[in-house]
Amino acid sequence: MRMGYGLNVVQTQKLIMTPELRQAIAVLQLSSLELSSYVEQQLQENPLLEIGEDQSERIDTPDQKHEEEGAGENQYDIDWQDYFHDSSDLGMPRSEVSRDREEYSYENFVFRAPDLLEHLLSQLGLIRCSDRQRAIAEYIIGNINRNGYLGCSTEDMAKQLNTSTEEVLDALQIVQSLDPPGVGARSLQECLQLQLNYLGIDDELVHNVVERHLMDLADGKYSRMAQLLGVQAQDIQRVADLLKTLDPKPGRNFGGAGDNRYIVPDIVLNKVDGEYVIIINDVSVPRLTINNTYRAVLSHEQGDNKTKKFVEHKLNAAAWLIKSIEQRRLTLYKVTKCIVDLQREFLDYGVKYLKPLNLKTVADMVELHESTVSRATSNKYIQTPQGVFEMKYFFSSGLSNAGGSMVSAESIKKTMQEIVEKEDSQKPLNDQQIADILSRQGIKISRRTVAKYRDELGIPPIRKRKRY
């Protein structure tokens, strides 16, 4: 076998991930709030970017033929002289956009609800007690977790404070008397007992169930509990209904710092005269323009080459960012328009009419790649007449019905909910009976799939739904 050197010419096609393309991909999958933060960051990093005075103003992108004529590093260069010449205003210098103007109103001040620690300390300040007890109570409050339970034993706290366990227990009684009822408990049983005492419920059966039979009650073993306690199953049912009104996590209604999370829809659908109008909700994203002050740097033939190269680099980055944002808006509109056309019955009548849909179907209709559609719908929310949904919600699998068409999984879950709500509570339906009912409605589904959907909906099993 002879070995040697050879020179061959091979023609191949490659997709090169330029920094501009990476930026366009990153911008596409950002939500409105994330895009607003990203734009603010770019405004700080790129001195050539500024917020446009007119919100409807858009930057003219260069012709494609200019990009095709370039090669290497110059293929994305823009004739900035022509750009500034076209956007000039009769030779008058364009005034700088003032970003230092501050407007104050009540909306500028964000209200934050007090967390559990602040709520308890504010009540403790109104209680008459000794300084020693107050200091121990404050230490106890500091060891209460966000669910309202005491996360440290009284013995450990007594060692840490160099005091007796009796003093810690006395201070703990003060803390447990605060709002919300049940706070400062060391176990679930104690939490429920504190709430029963607060409500003035002195039922021996209720207290007995809380102390000894909570696990059986959670498993729905009402008949077994009735035999052990010598009462009727209806009495156990009454106790269960009462305990369901109590809060097993009394501290969860008080959020901590940064717990407020709001969903801002990226797309808004409004029905006008029977037609759906698509609005890309990017009002929080400022409209960007390019600062004309830097035209002098490029207009002078004589100047520092490093300065010119820096300005050209920043100009290219600014133009690509503006172009990426515009492309994101266009892609979102096209994908949403396709979803509206395919899911029209859902928008008109509700979840039961949601159709199965996958990314490939939408990608073929809008003539985009599946990955592009996936990025366009990730982390995005859409406001419809049926409520606010994540855009991924519309892409769901389905099962076939008797007519050969497909039924969405969300539609089947909605039908299952209605079946369970209408069932006889004394004789609830098991999973096989629910599957038979769906089969009579033309939906082919197995018992295991019914059990899976029931768990996803949070519907308890038959023994926990039965009432005596």
Secondary structure, DSSP 8 states (H G I E B T S, - for coil): ------------------HHHHHHHHHHT--HHHHHHHHHHHHHH-TTEEE-SSTT-------HHHHHH--GGGGG---HHHHHHHT-BTTB-------------GGGS------HHHHHHHHHTTS---HHHHHHHHHHHHTB-TTSBB-S-HHHHHHHHTS-HHHHHHHHHHHHTSSSTTTTBSSHHHHHHHHHHHHT---HHHHHHHHH-HHHHHTT-HHHHHHHHTS-HHHHHHHHHHHHTS-S-TTTTS--TT-------SEEEEEETTEEEEEE--TTS--EEE-GGGHHHHH-SSS-HHHHHHHHHHHHHHHHHHHHHHHHHHHHHHHHHHHHHHTHHHHHH-GGG-----HHHHHHHHT--HHHHHHHHTT-EEEETTEEEEGGGG---EEEBTTS-EEEHHHHHHHHHHHHHHS-TTS---HHHHHHHHHHTTB---HHHHHHHHHHHT---HHHH---
